[in-house]
Amino acid sequence: MAVNRVSPKVMGRLRLASQGLLGPGLGSVEAAVRWMTATQAQDLQAALWAIGLRVPGAGLTDVRAALDSGRVVRSWPMRGTLHLVAPEDLRWMLDLTTERLSRIIAGRHRELDITWADIEKCRDVALERIAAGGPVSRTELFEVFEAAGQPTTGQRGIHLLGTLCRHAWLVQGPLAGNQQLLVAFDDWIPVSRELERQEAIAEFMLRYFRSHGPATVRDFAWWTQIPLTDVRAAFELVSGQLVELEFGGVPYWMSPETASMLDDGVPGQRSVLLLPGFDEFLLGYQDRSLVLAPEHANKIVPGGNGVFKKTVVAGGEVIGTWARAGTSRSAAVVPALFDAAKPLGPAAQAVFSKAAERYLEFLNT
């Protein structure tokens, strides 16, 4: 499919629609997490809003409750980065990605003097402590490691913990304030799907293009860090269920439902959204230039420090950042647009104000 009317903004709005950010949204917290397949979540507060934003009427307590009950889980399924996923999906995702990531970080483990025997020792004492005393905080778990002769300083502790989670022995469980307690994987997630490797890559890919399309095969390979050769082989299994759109000489893929909007009119031309930092709308793709002009990229990640600011997205394009100012009753949302000479017009300002109200309401619900 080649459509003459498509522009970068239209591509952005198609992505907003496929991600549940336009139209009726997604039906529940669990449904949103399952639909998105994996939602960036190294910043917990940002991740809570990322899901809340996609579920009309959801409040902060709803998203926290889903984590507390294990209906949604947060772990390191890919890229060594925390994501929210459906519990039944986590094990097969880890099976796909853990071996490659372990090879990538093997050098760092040598620097930290972490051997496989150390990992097994930490596994045993962690599971013993959890079996005896229930969910445990990271601080308490590190004390258990130290008592077993396993130092946790200089990133050694977090690498040990991450390895135990990637091998599906531990998983982050209920919340204690803004931290999650660690629990035994098999107790917290009693039912896991089992998929063969190529079948798993194919499902991962199909769900990614449905929830993130239009996107490229390279976007997916980057997103999961699954080797491009494996990705291309599995793509043959799913391409028939997707629609291709050529844009800028590059093939993009999406669901038939998303593609149908090109005939009926892509919604969201006057939309103004307040996305959290690290949202999948920006971070879910290797190439972000469709929705974020390269000259403004440094304003989202100042100095390339790895911390993504919250973004204002208007009509499918990132046009600035925003921040919350004040507390509780006096709280307000303050935008910082890239182009001060182009302020929001009256209609866009009204939509922005409504989006700000929705965010503040989310925090208090």
Secondary structure, DSSP 8 states (H G I E B T S, - for coil): -B-TT--HHHHHHHHHHHTT-STT--SSHHHHHHHHSSEE-SSHHHHHHHHHHHSTT--HHHHHHHHHHTSSEEEEEETTEEEEE-HHHHHHHHHHHHHHHHHHTHHHHHHTT--HHHHHHHHHHHHHHHHHH-SB-HHHHHHHHHHTT---TTTHHHHHHHHHHHTTSEEEEEEETTEEEEEEHHHH--------HHHHHHHHHHHHHHHH-SB-HHHHHHHHT--HHHHHHHHHHHGGGSEEEEETTEEEEE-HHHHTHHHH--S-TT-EEEE-TT-HHHHT-S--TTTS-GGGHHHHSGGG-S----EEEETTEEEEEEEEES-GGG-EEEEEES-TTS---HHHHHHHHHHHHHHHHHHT-
